[in-house]
């Protein structure tokens, strides 16, 4: 069984340029390592503003290949700190084919794995289907020197199937780099319940799978105006949850922070011994889950 390790969650806002954002992230990785983190996770699309608020063909110029500037800069930071770094980015796979992706970088700077976001949202202010091709790498539990890291991204966090499939691949934690927030016109009426639903569904994933769960969100207000797509206020609130669904650590809604917590395989083992959901699964009876709806 793997040893316990410390995870660091970097809640941050992007800077005015990609280069400045990469420098900032490298500094946050160093800070997390000084706080004891062995694995450091950055927010979704951390190096740029959340361009998906609107549909803009010029934003495709922000995409980059793997390897590319983001992976090289974060590999350097991983190597300098001896950490594993989970680095999200806007991937240019080829002409007209782009992904919302991440790479897992090892302590020597090598790419240990990559993941492409499987579930792509399309809502006012979250126009992601315009930009991203759905992932085709399946669900991942990336082996690292510290343990298997289950990699998912933002909208994936609402799907129990994604959490279960990733947990079944041997992950000790599910990490969800995230970019989620409030529309100004909705915050007063719906803001509290939206944020609570976001946390509740992920606490459910932790309990149902006997696994640690981490959400790593960005902060700050991007854009201006009251209409959909004009402004988003990212609600931060990054958190780490244990396999019983208890919140181990949580950041504020509007502050840049680094959270750390211990991921202990013995805790995961105990949770699954006492709540043996994996043992009692009826895999012979789940064929209906492969249908979109109905018979």
Secondary structure, DSSP 8 states (H G I E B T S, - for coil): ----EEEEEEE----SSHHHHHHHHHHHHHHHHHTT-SEEE--TTTTS--GGGS--GGGGGG-B-SSSHHHHHHHHHHHHHT-EEEEEEEEEEETTEEEEEEEEE-TTS-EEEEEE-S----BTTB-GGGT-----S--EEEEETTEEEEEEEGGGGG-HHHHHHHHTTT-SEEEEE---EE-HHHHHHHHHHHHHHHHHHHHHHHHHHT-EEEEE--EEEEE-SSSTTTEEEEE---EEE-TTS-EEEE--SS--EEEEEEE-HHHHHHHHHHS-TTTT--GGG-GGGGSSS--
